[in-house]
Amino acid sequence: MTESFLPHMNGVTGSVLQILRHLERTGHEALVIAPDAVDIPRTVHGASIEPVTSIALPGYRDVRVGTATARSISASLERFRPDVVHLASPFALGWRGVSAASHRGIPAVAAYQTDIAAYTERYRLAATTAFAQNHIVRLHRRATLTLAPSGESEQQLAALGVDRLRRWGRGVDAERFHPSRRDEQWQRDDSGKVIVGYVGRLAAEKQVEDLRAVQQLPGVRVVIIGDGPSRSRLQAMLPGAVFLGHLDGDALARAMASIDIFVHPGESETFGQTLQEAHASGVPVIATGRGGPLDLVRMGIDGWLYRPGDLDDFRMRVADLAGDARKRRAFGRAGRTAVEGRSWETICDQLLGHFEEARELHGVDRSLRSPRLRRPELAVPATGRRWQRYVALGDSLTEGLCDPAPDGALRGWADRLALLLSARGGLHFANLAVRSRRVRDVCGEQLTRARELRPDLVSILIGANDLVKSHVDVEGLATQLEDTVRTLREDGADVLLVTPFLPDRRAARLFSERFADFASRLARIAERHGAILVDTDLHPELPARPNWGEDLVHLSSRGHRFLAYRVGEMLGVPHAETLGALDQVLHDVDATTRAAWWRRHALPWVWRRMRGRVAGDGLLAKHDDYVYIGRASVMERRIAGR
């Protein structure tokens, strides 16, 4: 599974093509799942290509983002029945891939190749940076094995709590990129200027504008190879530079070998494939001292690393090599020698070894789970499955705050879900959730009452009130909840786990890392015990303002409807997605003023806290016993009377 593929060519696509070539050469069968695009091939190196629905990435007309559902990918895996799923630079499509692989019991190997969080910072999307980083962490934690391309990226992932890390770099085509392809006349005039060249995408994260620091150096000519959304802006900023556009194949190899000094100013590179290609071409490299270049450039041997952000240091390093042809040749020879042992054949053989290790680790993981509790078929419940007794556990979100019915009673997503489930022939429903409750309450009094009701389906949405405290033990909370899930599963009930979520507010971002950590632990709990996981992170529209009530901390009626239909879709309710879309068209949400929010919600909350009270003090569950939804049969009346 790859986030990028032909006809769009970049580092991710190039790596995937090399892997496919090696798999074909070594007798393995492969399937590629990639975003659909015009002119996407149907087979490459013996591998079948399965395009999935995609949308264009803003700013990149030719770059597509896969939007396939986890269910459709799961169906593809069921047809192909792979031994391992390889996730190339996973993010959007990769998340659905790792989820589908987990549901199908297939080991997944995730190759970390793009620092998405750094990209969002570079594009000044600070609001999404925390989300991007937490999403990446959760994805790689869920994978069986994660492959890091460099020492720095390995340290970054480890610091974020990603385990089972292995180093896996990238190969280089040392035959195509070779010093013999150098053309002494390429882009040269009678002035004899030294060519300082950049090769890569022209985008904000590449920091190509930093070449302004060297374009005025005496005897230097700047040549830029590549294309992208920043090209017109860069041409205005670098009027003296030569822009050659996109090159590939032999034309690119000739250009790379003909450069005198290769520069790469980007600070978000997890590896740096073009640096290897420059070395293979016998060209010295100057790059920023951060990320992948730290592993590829040896200071004073085959290039220079300058201090990140220090353009004076950058200029000095370029001037040093521009004025010393002997040093350039010595650095170039050393770079060529360094990459000769990094062939794609060697690198791909290492990858096959990682695949085999992932299969072994996956087998160990499965053997550690209790066979009696493991029911993987519940991960993606079949359409048509029917429950007769449903109990909802949780806090104010499940109680239904900010979702009043016409008679003034509270509804909420769980009540709405019960209505959807009852369409299959009636349902007995109890809602034990009470506002302000925490994990200990669900695992205590709510669990005790739920077991007395002997449900066959239990939903649990809890944790938000615990996670926003000043000090919290996320692991301890997950351990308590796992004991509850285990108990309910031993009783024979199906358990629906919903990951807690936050509104899209600046203050809420302080807790995003905790919520992501807790959600990752819930995913592992669901996998260990055969529970049904509703991962709200898969629905980034849920935190949007219209889905939240006037107090900005509880779901609005629209938000409760949205969540109910998403859960219903997960539980196999027929046409849940279509029903949800129709429901949204029929409703509207009124906006509230900031003053009203302070008066009605913020100040009363502060007053309660000062007095050591919470909103749920003295309240009981609204449905402490079963209520019947639907037309009761004789047998159902007997069940209700038990």
C-alpha positions as CSV (number, residue, x, y, z in Angstrom):
1,M,0.0,0.0,0.0
2,T,1.5,3.3,-1.1
3,E,0.3,6.9,-0.6
4,S,1.9,7.8,-4.0
5,F,2.4,5.9,-7.2
6,L,2.7,6.3,-11.0
7,P,2.3,8.4,-13.0
8,H,3.5,10.7,-10.2
9,M,7.2,10.1,-9.6
10,N,8.8,10.9,-6.3
11,G,10.9,9.2,-3.7
12,V,8.0,7.1,-2.4
13,T,7.1,5.9,-5.9
14,G,10.7,5.2,-6.8
15,S,11.2,3.0,-3.7
16,V,8.0,1.1,-4.4
17,L,9.1,0.4,-8.0
18,Q,12.5,-0.9,-6.8
19,I,10.8,-3.2,-4.3
20,L,8.4,-4.5,-7.0
21,R,11.3,-5.1,-9.4
22,H,13.1,-7.1,-6.6
23,L,10.0,-9.1,-5.7
24,E,9.5,-10.1,-9.3
25,R,13.2,-11.1,-9.6
26,T,13.1,-13.2,-6.5
27,G,9.8,-15.0,-7.4
28,H,7.3,-13.3,-5.0
29,E,3.8,-12.3,-5.9
30,A,2.7,-8.7,-5.2
31,L,-0.4,-6.5,-5.3
32,V,-0.2,-2.7,-5.1
33,I,-3.0,-0.6,-3.7
34,A,-2.6,3.0,-4.6
35,P,-4.6,6.2,-5.3
36,D,-6.3,6.2,-8.7
37,A,-4.9,8.7,-11.2
38,V,-5.1,9.3,-14.9
39,D,-2.7,6.9,-16.8
40,I,-2.0,4.7,-13.7
41,P,-0.7,1.4,-15.0
42,R,-2.5,-1.9,-14.3
43,T,0.6,-4.0,-13.9
44,V,4.2,-3.1,-13.0
45,H,7.0,-5.7,-12.8
46,G,4.5,-8.5,-12.6
47,A,2.5,-6.9,-9.8
48,S,-1.2,-6.1,-10.2
49,I,-2.1,-2.5,-9.5
50,E,-5.4,-1.9,-7.7
51,P,-6.4,1.8,-7.9
52,V,-8.7,3.1,-5.2
53,T,-10.8,6.2,-5.0
54,S,-8.8,9.4,-4.6
55,I,-8.9,13.2,-4.6
56,A,-6.4,15.7,-5.8
57,L,-4.0,17.2,-3.2
58,P,-4.4,21.0,-3.0
59,G,-1.5,22.7,-4.8
60,Y,-0.5,19.5,-6.6
61,R,-2.8,18.8,-9.5
62,D,-1.2,15.5,-10.3
63,V,-0.9,14.2,-6.8
64,R,-3.8,12.1,-5.5
65,V,-4.8,11.1,-1.9
66,G,-6.4,7.7,-1.5
67,T,-9.9,7.8,0.2
68,A,-10.8,4.1,0.2
69,T,-12.5,2.8,3.3
70,A,-10.9,0.2,5.6
71,R,-13.7,-2.1,4.7
72,S,-12.9,-2.0,1.0
73,I,-9.2,-2.5,1.6
74,S,-10.0,-5.4,3.9
75,A,-12.0,-6.9,1.0
76,S,-9.0,-6.5,-1.3
77,L,-6.7,-8.2,1.3
78,E,-9.2,-11.0,1.6
79,R,-9.1,-11.6,-2.2
80,F,-5.3,-11.5,-2.4
81,R,-4.5,-13.2,0.9
82,P,-1.0,-11.7,1.4
83,D,1.6,-12.9,3.9
84,V,2.5,-9.3,4.8
85,V,1.3,-5.8,4.1
86,H,4.0,-3.2,3.3
87,L,2.9,0.3,4.0
88,A,5.0,2.8,2.0
89,S,5.2,6.2,3.8
90,P,1.7,5.6,5.4
91,F,-0.6,8.4,6.4
92,A,-4.2,8.5,5.1
93,L,-4.5,5.4,2.9
94,G,-1.9,3.7,5.1
95,W,-4.0,4.1,8.2
96,R,-6.9,2.3,6.6
97,G,-4.4,-0.3,5.4
98,V,-2.9,-1.0,8.9
99,S,-6.5,-1.2,10.3
100,A,-7.6,-3.7,7.6
101,A,-4.4,-5.7,8.1
102,S,-5.1,-5.9,11.8
103,H,-8.6,-7.0,11.2
104,R,-7.6,-9.7,8.8
105,G,-4.8,-10.9,11.1
106,I,-2.0,-10.0,8.7
107,P,1.4,-8.5,9.8
108,A,2.0,-5.0,8.7
109,V,5.4,-3.3,8.1
110,A,5.3,0.5,8.0
111,A,8.1,2.3,6.3
112,Y,8.5,5.8,7.7
113,Q,9.6,8.0,4.8
114,T,7.8,11.4,5.1
115,D,7.8,13.7,8.1
116,I,4.2,14.9,7.8
117,A,4.3,16.8,11.0
118,A,7.3,18.9,9.8
119,Y,5.5,19.5,6.5
120,T,2.4,21.0,8.3
121,E,4.7,23.3,10.3
122,R,6.5,24.4,7.1
123,Y,3.1,25.1,5.4
124,R,2.1,27.1,8.5
125,L,-0.7,24.7,9.4
126,A,0.0,24.7,13.1
127,A,-3.5,23.6,13.9
128,T,-2.9,20.3,12.2
129,T,0.6,19.6,13.3
130,A,-0.3,18.0,16.6
131,F,-3.0,15.9,14.8
132,A,-0.5,14.8,12.1
133,Q,2.1,13.8,14.7
134,N,-0.3,11.9,16.9
135,H,-1.8,10.2,13.8
136,I,1.6,9.0,12.7
137,V,2.5,7.7,16.1
138,R,-0.7,5.8,16.4
139,L,-0.3,4.3,13.0
140,H,3.2,3.1,13.6
141,R,2.4,1.8,17.0
142,R,-0.3,-0.3,15.4
143,A,2.0,-1.7,12.8
144,T,3.8,-5.0,13.5
145,L,7.2,-3.4,12.6
146,T,8.3,0.1,11.7
147,L,11.2,0.8,9.4
148,A,13.1,4.1,10.0
149,P,15.3,5.4,7.2
150,S,17.9,7.2,9.4
151,G,19.3,7.4,12.9
152,E,17.5,10.7,13.7
153,S,14.1,9.5,12.5
154,E,14.6,6.4,14.6
155,Q,15.3,8.5,17.7
156,Q,12.3,10.7,17.0
157,L,9.9,7.8,16.7
158,A,11.3,6.1,19.8
159,A,10.9,9.2,21.8
160,L,7.2,9.3,20.7
161,G,6.7,5.8,22.0
162,V,6.9,3.8,18.8
163,D,8.5,0.5,19.5
164,R,9.8,-2.4,17.3
165,L,11.9,0.0,15.2
166,R,14.4,-1.3,12.6
167,R,16.7,0.7,10.4
168,W,16.0,0.4,6.7
169,G,17.6,2.9,4.3
170,R,17.2,3.3,0.6
171,G,19.2,1.9,-2.3
172,V,20.8,3.8,-5.2
173,D,21.1,2.9,-8.8
174,A,24.9,3.2,-9.0
175,E,24.9,2.2,-12.7
176,R,22.6,4.9,-13.9
177,F,24.1,7.6,-11.5
178,H,27.8,7.4,-12.4
179,P,30.6,9.9,-12.8
180,S,31.1,8.7,-16.4
181,R,27.9,10.5,-17.4
182,R,29.4,13.9,-16.6
183,D,29.2,16.4,-19.5
184,E,31.7,19.3,-19.1
185,Q,29.7,21.5,-21.5
186,W,26.4,21.0,-19.6
187,Q,24.9,24.4,-18.7
188,R,28.3,26.0,-18.9
189,D,29.4,29.2,-20.7
190,D,32.7,30.8,-21.3
191,S,32.7,32.3,-17.7
192,G,33.8,29.0,-16.2
193,K,31.4,29.4,-13.3
194,V,31.0,26.5,-10.8
195,I,27.5,25.0,-11.0
196,V,25.7,24.7,-7.7
197,G,22.7,22.4,-8.3
198,Y,19.6,21.4,-6.5
199,V,17.4,18.5,-7.6
200,G,14.0,17.8,-6.1
201,R,10.4,19.0,-5.6
202,L,9.9,22.8,-5.6
203,A,7.7,23.1,-2.5
204,A,7.8,25.0,0.8
205,E,9.2,22.1,2.9
206,K,12.3,21.9,0.6
207,Q,13.4,25.4,1.5
208,V,14.8,26.0,-1.9
209,E,14.6,29.8,-1.3
210,D,17.6,29.4,0.9
211,L,19.7,29.3,-2.3
212,R,19.4,33.1,-2.3
213,A,22.3,33.0,0.2
214,V,24.7,31.6,-2.5
215,Q,23.4,32.9,-5.9
216,Q,25.5,36.1,-5.5
217,L,28.7,34.3,-4.7
218,P,31.5,35.2,-7.3
219,G,32.0,32.4,-9.9
220,V,28.8,30.5,-8.9
221,R,25.9,29.6,-11.1
222,V,22.7,28.2,-9.5
223,V,20.8,25.5,-11.5
224,I,17.5,24.1,-10.2
225,I,16.0,20.8,-11.5
226,G,12.5,19.9,-10.5
227,D,9.0,21.3,-10.5
228,G,6.2,21.9,-8.0
229,P,3.8,24.5,-6.6
230,S,6.5,26.9,-5.5
231,R,8.2,27.2,-8.9
232,S,6.8,30.6,-9.9
233,R,7.5,32.1,-6.5
234,L,11.1,30.7,-6.5
235,Q,11.7,32.1,-10.0
236,A,10.8,35.5,-8.7
237,M,13.1,35.1,-5.7
238,L,16.0,33.7,-7.6
239,P,16.2,35.7,-10.8
240,G,19.7,34.6,-11.6
241,A,19.1,30.9,-11.3
242,V,18.5,28.5,-14.2
243,F,15.3,26.5,-13.8
244,L,15.3,23.3,-15.9
245,G,12.0,21.8,-14.8
246,H,11.4,18.1,-14.2
247,L,14.1,15.7,-15.5
248,D,14.2,11.9,-15.2
249,G,16.0,8.8,-16.7
250,D,19.3,9.4,-18.5
251,A,18.7,13.2,-18.7
252,L,18.6,13.4,-14.9
253,A,21.6,11.1,-14.5
254,R,23.6,13.3,-17.0
255,A,22.5,16.5,-15.2
256,M,23.4,15.1,-11.7
257,A,26.9,14.1,-12.8
258,S,27.5,17.4,-14.5
259,I,26.8,19.5,-11.3
260,D,29.9,20.6,-9.5
261,I,28.3,21.0,-6.0
262,F,25.0,19.4,-5.0
263,V,23.1,21.4,-2.3
264,H,20.0,20.4,-0.3
265,P,18.7,22.9,2.2
266,G,15.5,21.1,3.3
267,E,15.3,20.3,7.1
268,S,12.5,17.8,7.0
269,E,14.1,15.0,5.1
270,T,13.8,11.6,6.8
271,F,16.4,10.2,4.4
272,G,17.5,12.2,1.3
273,Q,17.6,10.0,-1.8
274,T,19.0,12.7,-4.1
275,L,22.0,13.0,-1.8
276,Q,22.9,9.4,-2.5
277,E,22.4,9.9,-6.2
278,A,24.7,12.9,-6.2
279,H,27.4,10.8,-4.4
280,A,26.9,8.0,-6.8
281,S,27.5,10.6,-9.6
282,G,30.8,11.6,-8.0
283,V,29.5,15.0,-6.8
284,P,30.2,16.5,-3.3
285,V,27.2,17.3,-1.2
286,I,26.3,20.3,1.1
287,A,23.2,19.7,3.2
288,T,21.6,20.9,6.4
289,G,22.7,19.1,9.5
290,R,19.3,17.6,10.4
291,G,17.4,14.4,9.5
292,G,18.5,12.0,6.9
293,P,21.6,13.9,5.7
294,L,23.3,13.2,9.1
295,D,23.7,9.5,8.0
296,L,24.6,10.2,4.4
297,V,27.1,13.0,4.5
298,R,30.5,12.6,6.2
299,M,31.8,16.0,7.3
300,G,35.1,16.8,5.5
301,I,35.1,13.5,3.6
302,D,32.4,13.6,1.0
303,G,30.7,16.9,1.8
304,W,29.7,19.4,4.4
305,L,26.8,19.7,6.8
306,Y,25.8,23.3,7.9
307,R,24.0,24.4,10.9
308,P,20.2,24.3,10.3
309,G,18.9,27.7,9.6
310,D,22.4,29.3,9.5
311,L,22.6,30.7,6.0
312,D,25.9,32.3,6.6
313,D,27.3,28.9,7.4
314,F,25.7,27.6,4.3
315,R,27.3,30.3,2.1
316,M,30.7,29.6,3.7
317,R,30.5,25.9,2.9
318,V,29.5,26.5,-0.7
319,A,32.3,29.1,-1.1
320,D,34.8,26.7,0.3
321,L,34.1,24.0,-2.3
322,A,33.5,26.5,-5.2
323,G,37.0,27.8,-4.7
324,D,38.8,24.4,-4.5
325,A,38.5,22.1,-7.4
326,R,40.8,19.5,-5.9
327,K,38.7,19.2,-2.8
328,R,35.5,18.8,-4.9
329,R,37.1,15.9,-6.8
330,A,38.3,14.3,-3.6
331,F,34.9,14.6,-1.9
332,G,33.2,13.3,-5.1
333,R,35.4,10.2,-5.2
334,A,34.8,9.5,-1.5
335,G,31.0,9.8,-2.0
336,R,31.1,7.4,-4.9
337,T,33.0,4.8,-2.9
338,A,30.5,5.2,0.0
339,V,27.4,4.3,-2.0
340,E,28.8,1.4,-4.0
341,G,27.7,-1.0,-1.2
342,R,24.1,0.4,-1.2
343,S,22.6,-1.3,-4.2
344,W,18.8,-1.7,-4.3
345,E,19.3,-5.5,-4.4
346,T,21.1,-5.4,-1.0
347,I,18.5,-3.0,0.4
348,C,15.5,-5.1,-0.8
349,D,17.1,-8.3,0.5
350,Q,17.1,-6.6,3.9
351,L,13.4,-5.7,3.4
352,L,12.5,-9.3,2.8
353,G,14.3,-10.1,6.0
354,H,12.1,-7.5,7.8
355,F,9.0,-9.0,6.3
356,E,10.0,-12.4,7.6
357,E,10.7,-11.0,11.1
358,A,7.2,-9.3,11.1
359,R,5.6,-12.6,10.3
360,E,7.4,-14.2,13.3
361,L,6.5,-11.3,15.6
362,H,2.9,-11.4,14.5
363,G,2.8,-15.1,15.3
364,V,4.1,-14.4,18.8
365,D,1.5,-11.7,19.3
366,R,-1.3,-14.0,18.4
367,S,-0.1,-16.8,20.6
368,L,-0.1,-14.5,23.6
369,R,-3.8,-13.8,23.3
370,S,-6.4,-16.0,24.9
371,P,-8.0,-18.2,22.3
372,R,-11.3,-18.2,24.2
373,L,-11.5,-14.4,24.0
374,R,-10.1,-13.9,20.5
375,R,-13.0,-13.4,18.1
376,P,-11.4,-11.5,15.2
377,E,-14.6,-11.7,13.1
378,L,-16.1,-9.0,15.4
379,A,-13.5,-6.5,14.3
380,V,-15.6,-5.8,11.2
381,P,-19.0,-7.1,12.1
382,A,-21.0,-8.6,9.3
383,T,-24.0,-6.7,7.9
384,G,-27.2,-8.2,9.3
385,R,-25.9,-9.2,12.7
386,R,-28.6,-8.6,15.3
387,W,-28.3,-7.7,19.0
388,Q,-31.3,-8.0,21.4
389,R,-30.0,-6.3,24.6
390,Y,-27.8,-3.2,24.3
391,V,-26.3,-1.3,27.3
392,A,-24.4,2.0,26.9
393,L,-21.7,3.0,29.4
394,G,-20.0,6.3,29.7
395,D,-20.2,10.0,30.7
396,S,-22.1,13.1,29.5
397,L,-21.4,12.3,25.8
398,T,-23.3,9.0,26.0
399,E,-25.9,10.5,28.4
400,G,-26.7,12.9,25.5
401,L,-26.0,16.4,26.9
402,C,-26.7,19.2,24.3
403,D,-29.0,16.8,22.4
404,P,-32.5,17.5,23.7
405,A,-35.6,15.7,22.3
406,P,-38.8,17.7,21.6
407,D,-40.1,16.7,25.1
408,G,-36.9,18.1,26.7
409,A,-35.4,14.7,27.6
410,L,-31.8,14.0,26.5
411,R,-31.1,11.7,23.5
412,G,-27.5,11.3,22.5
413,W,-25.6,9.1,20.0
414,A,-26.2,5.9,22.0
415,D,-30.0,6.4,22.1
416,R,-29.9,7.2,18.4
417,L,-27.8,4.1,17.7
418,A,-30.4,2.0,19.6
419,L,-33.1,3.3,17.3
420,L,-31.0,2.2,14.3
421,L,-30.3,-1.2,15.7
422,S,-34.0,-1.7,16.6
423,A,-34.9,-1.5,12.9
424,R,-33.9,-5.2,12.7
425,G,-36.7,-6.4,14.9
426,G,-36.8,-4.6,18.2
427,L,-34.1,-4.0,20.9
428,H,-34.0,-3.7,24.7
429,F,-31.8,-0.7,25.6
430,A,-30.3,0.7,28.8
431,N,-28.2,3.8,29.1
432,L,-26.2,3.8,32.3
433,A,-24.0,6.9,31.4
434,V,-24.0,9.9,33.7
435,R,-22.3,13.2,33.2
436,S,-18.8,13.8,34.8
437,R,-18.2,10.1,35.2
438,R,-14.7,8.7,34.7
439,V,-13.0,5.4,33.9
440,R,-13.3,4.2,37.5
441,D,-17.1,4.7,37.4
442,V,-17.5,2.7,34.2
443,C,-15.2,0.0,35.6
444,G,-17.1,0.1,38.9
445,E,-20.8,0.8,39.4
446,Q,-21.7,0.9,35.7
447,L,-20.0,-2.4,35.0
448,T,-21.8,-4.0,38.0
449,R,-25.2,-2.9,36.8
450,A,-24.4,-3.8,33.2
451,R,-23.6,-7.4,34.1
452,E,-26.9,-7.7,36.0
453,L,-28.7,-6.8,32.8
454,R,-26.9,-9.6,30.8
455,P,-26.5,-7.6,27.5
456,D,-25.2,-9.0,24.3
457,L,-23.8,-5.6,23.2
458,V,-22.1,-3.0,25.4
459,S,-20.7,0.3,24.2
460,I,-18.0,2.2,26.1
461,L,-17.1,5.8,25.4
462,I,-15.1,7.1,28.4
463,G,-11.8,8.8,29.3
464,A,-12.2,12.4,28.3
465,N,-12.8,13.6,31.9
466,D,-9.7,11.7,33.1
467,L,-7.4,12.8,30.3
468,V,-8.0,16.6,30.8
469,K,-6.8,16.5,34.4
470,S,-3.5,18.1,35.3
471,H,-1.9,14.7,36.0
472,V,-3.0,11.5,34.4
473,D,-1.8,7.9,34.2
474,V,-2.8,6.9,30.7
475,E,-1.4,3.4,31.0
476,G,-3.3,2.9,34.3
477,L,-6.6,4.1,32.8
478,A,-6.1,1.7,29.9
479,T,-5.4,-1.2,32.2
480,Q,-8.6,-0.6,34.2
481,L,-10.6,-0.4,31.0
482,E,-9.0,-3.6,29.7
483,D,-10.1,-5.5,32.8
484,T,-13.7,-4.3,32.1
485,V,-13.6,-5.3,28.5
486,R,-12.2,-8.7,29.5
487,T,-15.0,-9.3,32.0
488,L,-17.7,-8.4,29.5
489,R,-16.2,-10.6,26.8
490,E,-16.0,-13.5,29.3
491,D,-19.7,-12.9,30.0
492,G,-20.4,-13.4,26.3
493,A,-21.1,-9.8,25.3
494,D,-19.8,-8.0,22.3
495,V,-18.0,-4.8,23.3
496,L,-18.0,-1.6,21.3
497,L,-15.1,0.7,22.2
498,V,-15.3,4.3,21.0
499,T,-12.1,6.3,21.3
500,P,-12.6,9.7,23.1
501,F,-12.1,12.8,21.0
502,L,-11.6,16.6,21.3
503,P,-13.3,19.6,19.7
504,D,-11.2,21.6,17.2
505,R,-10.2,24.3,19.7
506,R,-6.8,25.8,20.5
507,A,-7.1,25.0,24.2
508,A,-8.0,21.4,23.4
509,R,-4.7,20.8,21.6
510,L,-2.9,20.8,25.0
511,F,-4.4,17.3,25.5
512,S,-4.2,15.9,22.0
513,E,-1.1,13.8,22.8
514,R,-2.8,12.1,25.7
515,F,-5.9,11.4,23.7
516,A,-3.8,9.9,20.9
517,D,-1.9,7.7,23.4
518,F,-5.1,6.5,25.1
519,A,-6.7,5.8,21.7
520,S,-3.7,3.7,20.6
521,R,-4.0,1.6,23.8
522,L,-7.8,1.1,23.2
523,A,-6.9,-0.2,19.7
524,R,-4.6,-2.8,21.2
525,I,-7.2,-3.7,23.8
526,A,-9.8,-4.2,21.1
527,E,-7.4,-6.4,19.1
528,R,-6.5,-8.5,22.1
529,H,-10.0,-9.2,23.2
530,G,-11.9,-9.2,19.9
531,A,-13.8,-6.0,20.7
532,I,-15.3,-3.7,18.1
533,L,-13.2,-0.5,17.8
534,V,-14.8,2.8,16.5
535,D,-11.7,4.9,15.9
536,T,-13.0,8.5,15.8
537,D,-9.6,9.6,14.4
538,L,-10.8,8.2,11.1
539,H,-13.4,10.9,11.0
540,P,-11.5,14.2,11.2
541,E,-14.8,16.2,10.6
542,L,-16.1,15.2,14.0
543,P,-14.1,17.9,15.9
544,A,-15.6,20.6,13.6
545,R,-17.5,23.4,15.3
546,P,-21.0,22.6,14.0
547,N,-20.8,19.2,15.7
548,W,-20.3,20.7,19.1
549,G,-22.9,22.3,21.5
550,E,-23.0,25.8,22.7
551,D,-20.8,24.9,25.7
552,L,-18.1,23.8,23.2
553,V,-17.3,20.7,25.3
554,H,-20.2,18.4,24.4
555,L,-21.6,17.2,21.1
556,S,-24.4,19.1,19.5
557,S,-27.5,17.2,18.1
558,R,-25.7,17.2,14.8
559,G,-22.6,15.7,16.4
560,H,-24.6,13.0,18.1
561,R,-26.3,12.2,14.9
562,F,-23.0,12.1,13.1
563,L,-21.4,9.7,15.6
564,A,-24.5,7.5,15.8
565,Y,-24.5,6.9,12.0
566,R,-20.7,6.3,11.9
567,V,-21.1,3.7,14.7
568,G,-24.1,2.2,12.9
569,E,-22.1,1.9,9.8
570,M,-19.4,0.1,11.7
571,L,-22.0,-2.3,13.2
572,G,-23.4,-3.1,9.7
573,V,-26.6,-1.2,9.9
574,P,-27.9,-1.2,6.3
575,H,-27.5,2.1,4.5
576,A,-26.2,3.9,7.7
577,E,-24.0,6.2,5.7
578,T,-26.8,7.3,3.3
579,L,-29.2,7.8,6.2
580,G,-26.7,10.0,7.9
581,A,-26.2,12.2,4.9
582,L,-30.0,12.6,4.5
583,D,-30.4,13.4,8.2
584,Q,-27.7,16.1,8.0
585,V,-29.6,17.8,5.1
586,L,-32.8,17.9,7.2
587,H,-31.2,19.6,10.2
588,D,-29.4,22.9,10.9
589,V,-27.4,24.1,13.9
590,D,-27.7,27.6,15.3
591,A,-24.5,29.5,16.3
592,T,-24.0,30.9,19.8
593,T,-22.2,34.0,21.0
594,R,-19.1,34.0,23.0
595,A,-20.8,36.0,25.8
596,A,-23.6,33.4,26.1
597,W,-21.0,30.7,26.3
598,W,-19.3,32.4,29.3
599,R,-22.5,33.1,31.1
600,R,-24.2,29.8,30.6
601,H,-21.3,27.3,30.7
602,A,-17.8,28.6,31.6
603,L,-18.7,30.5,34.8
604,P,-21.0,27.8,36.3
605,W,-18.3,25.2,35.6
606,V,-15.6,27.3,37.4
607,W,-18.1,27.8,40.4
608,R,-18.7,24.1,40.7
609,R,-14.9,23.4,40.6
610,M,-14.3,25.9,43.3
611,R,-16.8,24.1,45.5
612,G,-15.4,20.7,44.7
613,R,-18.5,19.6,42.8
614,V,-19.1,18.1,39.4
615,A,-22.2,18.4,37.1
616,G,-23.2,14.8,37.7
617,D,-23.4,15.0,41.5
618,G,-26.7,13.4,42.6
619,L,-27.8,12.3,39.2
620,L,-28.8,8.7,38.2
621,A,-28.7,7.0,34.9
622,K,-31.6,8.0,32.7
623,H,-32.3,4.3,31.6
624,D,-31.1,2.2,34.6
625,D,-33.2,-0.7,33.3
626,Y,-34.1,-1.9,29.8
627,V,-36.6,0.1,27.7
628,Y,-38.0,-1.6,24.7
629,I,-37.7,0.0,21.3
630,G,-39.8,-1.7,18.6
631,R,-42.8,-4.0,18.5
632,A,-42.4,-6.6,21.3
633,S,-42.9,-10.3,20.6
634,V,-44.0,-12.7,23.3
635,M,-40.4,-13.9,23.6
636,E,-39.1,-10.4,23.9
637,R,-41.6,-9.6,26.7
638,R,-40.3,-12.6,28.5
639,I,-36.7,-11.3,28.1
640,A,-37.7,-7.9,29.3
641,G,-39.4,-9.3,32.4
642,R,-36.4,-11.3,33.5
